[in-house]
Each structure stands twice: as C-alpha cells, then as structure tokens.
Amino acid sequence: MEFMDYVQNAFYIASNWQKDNSYGALTATSQALLDFQTPTGLRFSLSSLSSPNFATSYTLRSVGLVDGSVSYLYSSLPLSIPCSSSTLNLRHIVPGYRRLQDLRRPDEPWWWEVWQGGKRIDRRDALLYGRLFLPKSTLEGLYLRRLSPRSQVNVRYVSDSRLPNGGSMLALLQHDRGKFSTEYLYSTDSALLGIRGLYNFGPEPPEHVPERPQSQALDTVGPLIPSSASMALPTTRLSAGGECYFSPLNKSGGMSTGLRFSTLPRHTGFPYTMTLTLNPLMGNLSSSYSVVASPLLALSTRFDFNVYSYESDFVVGMELWRLREEPVDEMEWAKRKMGKLVKNEGGEQVAGVLKARMDQSGTMGFLWEGRIKELLYSCGVNVDLKGGENLVRGLGVEVSYSS
C-alpha cells in the first residue's frame, strides 16, 4: 500500500465510512493475499504528512528508463495518524487478511448539524488527491466528498493524450444504510452506466457501537476482546450482492453476483472468509477460501472455472509475519511473580512480512516487506518454473521514507 492510500483509508475511518460494506470489497481478502503486486526495477518514495490536512509524495523509479511522479492530497477533515516510517505499524500499510468488523448504523443526519446564530455553518468533509506522472505528463486524480452520514460521492479521473478522448472519468454515488449498501456508477468510457449493491443477512446493526481505540482503527487483523454487552451479537456474517452495467453506445452490458461468508472478531475459532462470485454472461465462476491459521500466518486459495470453455485456474498463497526479537529480561519471572510485570501497550513489534503465491501453471511470486531503521522496503520476484533459462520473470526493490 502506498502512503497516499494509507492516508485515504484514514479519511474513511475518521469520517465513519464503512469501506468493507460494499460489493466492490467482497473479495478484498483473497485479492490482498493472492493478487499482490511485486515491484519491478528500483523505486524510491519520499512522503510527508506536513499538516493534519495536507500530504505530499514524490516517487522516482528506474526500469530501463527513469521516470517518477508527484502527488498531493488535501483533506478538509484533520487526520491525526502516525506517519513516520520509523513508527508505522506494518499491519496498517501492508494489505492482508481483512477481518470484518461489526456493522455500524450510520449517524442520524441531524447529528452533523452545527448551528450558530440561527444559521447552519456545518460543512461536508472532502478529500482531493492528484498525481502527475513524469515525463509522460499523465494526470490522475480523486475527488471524495461526504454528502450525508449515509452517502458520499467518489470521482476518479485520468488525463492522458494517448487515451481515447484524452482521458476518462468514473463517478460513484455511494449509499450505506448499515444493513445494505448501494452504488450508482457512470464512466465516460462508452458512457457506461451501472448499479451494484450488497445486503448483509442477520440482525440490524445496533444503535450505538462502542468505538475502537485509535490504536486499532487501522488494524485489519488484530482480534478484539468481546465485552459482555457484545456477546449477543452474531459471530459470523453472510453477505450477498451483485452488479449490472450497460453501455448505450456499444449496446452491450454485463452483470455479476457474489456471496461472502466471514467470521467476526468475537468468533472463538480461526478467522476465515469464503467467497463465491459468478458472471453468468461470461460463464466465469470463482470461489476462494482464506483463513488465519495463527496470529502470524494467513493462507488463501482460489479456484476459477469457466462453464463455457471448461478452462480453470487454481492459485494458493500465504502471508507470514515475523516479529522483532526483543532483549530477554532475565528477571521477568521474578517481576511476574511479584505482579510488577508491565504489559507492552504498544502491541506486537512487527519486523516484516513474507507473501508468496503459486498458480497451476508453475508461476510463483514472492514479496518481502520490512523496515530498516527509518526506511520501509519491499523486495519482490516472479519465478516461472516452466520458463527454462528465463526462470526469473521480474525482480525489483522499493524503498520509501515518510515523516
């Protein structure tokens, strides 16, 4: 995950938007474990959250030719998050297994009202992001604005002279009701129109859900300790959704539907997520199963099958976390016996994570992400076991620093 994506996720959390309660995030766990990108060539990134409302990022990359990018981000909502690469929790910036949290009922609209002198002075939070790629002069951007506690608008665009019509734009109008969510989309590519939704089976979200501590706000893996008031809430969740889209210019369309069954934090067994998606027009059927086998190990598998061509694909993957070794306290047993052993409130000290995947064609991918003092780094390689002399298909190293 890039630094700007990390800041955008912080905006979602600070504005109380449930990012996982969307059909687009139905298979987010399996994608993070099986479809991770490995770096190519050499890349260096320098990022900074200079103020709670403004962030910048500069990237330089060498893959035969030298290129780079310049990024800027503005948030009307102040973001108080850790941003130094020396203190960032790797679990917050490395996409992995995503444990679903309890559904939250959206705030009432009048909760957001701010009155002064008989006039409303409240404003809706917004986020602006832009990135310029050099020397190609390609520009991409994002405009995100909360319209109400239950809705927001998301506009993404790309400007490039090499693209048809000089670029494209995708606009999303998103609604989140807690129990279900809907999205309406429009793309300038072929004037594409679409709608998608997600419905969660089970009881209605409670009116008041205790907020998680700030230290757990970005954690997608760490378990939460259930309280006596939460024992009556469900331990698993079944979600069903679908999407359909149509282009009046090309007179063509498509649709897909999917299911997701996942455990919630108070589940006493191993956390796991199962998904099943179907594209009836193309005949594609995809199923995945992801499980957290231990606090440091997550496994995932995915099987794709086409009912028309009988072609299939099978992928397996894993992520293995490594903890930092801490000095051994020879007096720990005595302190524990005397009740003077202080628990480390900072949580586990993660040193790095290894990701690996392999498909049925013998293609393997490896990615290691870690930290050296104040620098974050990632090393990746793609290997083709059937490639003969060209065994290594790609190799890269990425180094980043943020403050």
Secondary structure as GFF3:
##gff-version 3
##sequence-region A 1 403
A	DSSP	alpha_helix	3	14	.	.	.	ID=ss1
A	DSSP	three_ten_helix	23	25	.	.	.	ID=ss2
A	DSSP	alpha_helix	28	34	.	.	.	ID=ss3
A	DSSP	beta_strand	41	51	.	.	.	ID=ss4
A	DSSP	beta_strand	54	62	.	.	.	ID=ss5
A	DSSP	beta_strand	66	75	.	.	.	ID=ss6
A	DSSP	alpha_helix	90	93	.	.	.	ID=ss7
A	DSSP	three_ten_helix	109	112	.	.	.	ID=ss8
A	DSSP	beta_strand	115	116	.	.	.	ID=ss9
A	DSSP	beta_strand	119	120	.	.	.	ID=ss10
A	DSSP	beta_strand	126	134	.	.	.	ID=ss11
A	DSSP	beta_strand	138	148	.	.	.	ID=ss12
A	DSSP	beta_strand	151	159	.	.	.	ID=ss13
A	DSSP	three_ten_helix	164	166	.	.	.	ID=ss14
A	DSSP	beta_strand	167	176	.	.	.	ID=ss15
A	DSSP	beta_strand	180	187	.	.	.	ID=ss16
A	DSSP	three_ten_helix	189	191	.	.	.	ID=ss17
A	DSSP	beta_strand	192	200	.	.	.	ID=ss18
A	DSSP	three_ten_helix	214	216	.	.	.	ID=ss19
A	DSSP	three_ten_helix	228	230	.	.	.	ID=ss20
A	DSSP	beta_strand	236	247	.	.	.	ID=ss21
A	DSSP	beta_strand	252	263	.	.	.	ID=ss22
A	DSSP	beta_strand	272	279	.	.	.	ID=ss23
A	DSSP	beta_strand	284	294	.	.	.	ID=ss24
A	DSSP	beta_strand	297	306	.	.	.	ID=ss25
A	DSSP	beta_strand	312	323	.	.	.	ID=ss26
A	DSSP	alpha_helix	332	337	.	.	.	ID=ss27
A	DSSP	beta_strand	350	359	.	.	.	ID=ss28
A	DSSP	beta_strand	363	372	.	.	.	ID=ss29
A	DSSP	beta_strand	375	384	.	.	.	ID=ss30
A	DSSP	beta_strand	392	402	.	.	.	ID=ss31
###
